[in-house]
Amino acid sequence: MAELIAYFSRPGENYVNGNIVNLEVGNTEIAAKMIQEITGADLYKIEPLLEYSRDYSECLEETKADQRRQARPALKHPLPDVKKYEVIYLGFPNYWGTMPMPVFTFLEGCRLEGKRIYPFCTHEGSGMGHSLEDIKRMCPDSEIKNGLALSGAGVHFAKEAITEWLKGE
Ligand SMILES: Cc1cc2nc3c(=O)[nH]c(=O)nc-3n(C[C@H](O)[C@H](O)[C@H](O)COP(=O)(O)O)c2cc1C
């Protein structure tokens, strides 16, 4: 049974425990790679064609504007052929209480009917927000499993939580 990890993650300036830090690798990408190590699933990075700024405050503005107009930003890579996958691990940072808009582009563009979707997110305090409801709305014919919310700042120590979550499949 083939599995896919599709994730969005942004390197650059981010807020970590109250300070702005320049992250070379985004938090969600670290979690995605841990899942990959454990499951051996394929990886697909959901990247907008026009990347969000590495500058933190500019990124806040850009993403807020995208969310306000419910944008569906074009993606850099062609969508994966999801026919062969039964399971999709869907990873994203919590942006403004839900997923970054490129993840909406991904969900709208792929035929995910009948697939099991395991959402995971990294965040700075608000957990999954209303992302699960949004995924259910976007993918009414998929089976949406329990989400895993990981603190972005603590993601390097998340392997155990991820392992437990995967066991619950
Ligand atoms: C534009 C933006 C909006 C964010 N909104 C929220 C939020 O509403 N709630 C929250 O807990 N964290 C929020 N965060 C923090 C991120 O979810 C957190 O830092 C995450 O680990 C970043 O993941 P990444 O490094 O994979 O991109 C936001 C960060 C950014 C850049």
The ligand as a Gaussian input file, in Angstrom:
#p B3LYP/6-31G(d) Opt

LIG

0 1
 C        2.166000      33.705000       8.318000
 C        2.171000      32.935000       9.602000
 C        0.990000      32.785000      10.314000
 C        0.988000      32.020000      11.490000
 N       -0.184000      31.860000      12.167000
 C       -0.202000      31.099000      13.281000
 C       -1.417000      30.865000      14.001000
 O       -2.485000      31.378000      13.647000
 N       -1.358000      30.064000      15.094000
 C       -0.197000      29.482000      15.531000
 O       -0.213000      28.764000      16.524000
 N        0.975000      29.674000      14.851000
 C        0.997000      30.454000      13.754000
 N        2.171000      30.650000      13.067000
 C        3.377000      29.916000      13.508000
 C        3.662000      28.708000      12.632000
 O        2.525000      27.875000      12.542000
 C        4.825000      27.881000      13.194000
 O        5.936000      28.691000      13.386000
 C        5.175000      26.708000      12.274000
 O        5.966000      25.780000      12.994000
 C        5.918000      27.147000      11.012000
 O        6.142000      26.001000      10.220000
 P        7.220000      25.937000       9.024000
 O        8.559000      26.282000       9.645000
 O        7.173000      24.521000       8.575000
 O        6.785000      26.881000       7.965000
 C        2.205000      31.429000      11.941000
 C        3.384000      31.634000      11.222000
 C        3.383000      32.382000      10.078000
 C        4.673000      32.573000       9.305000

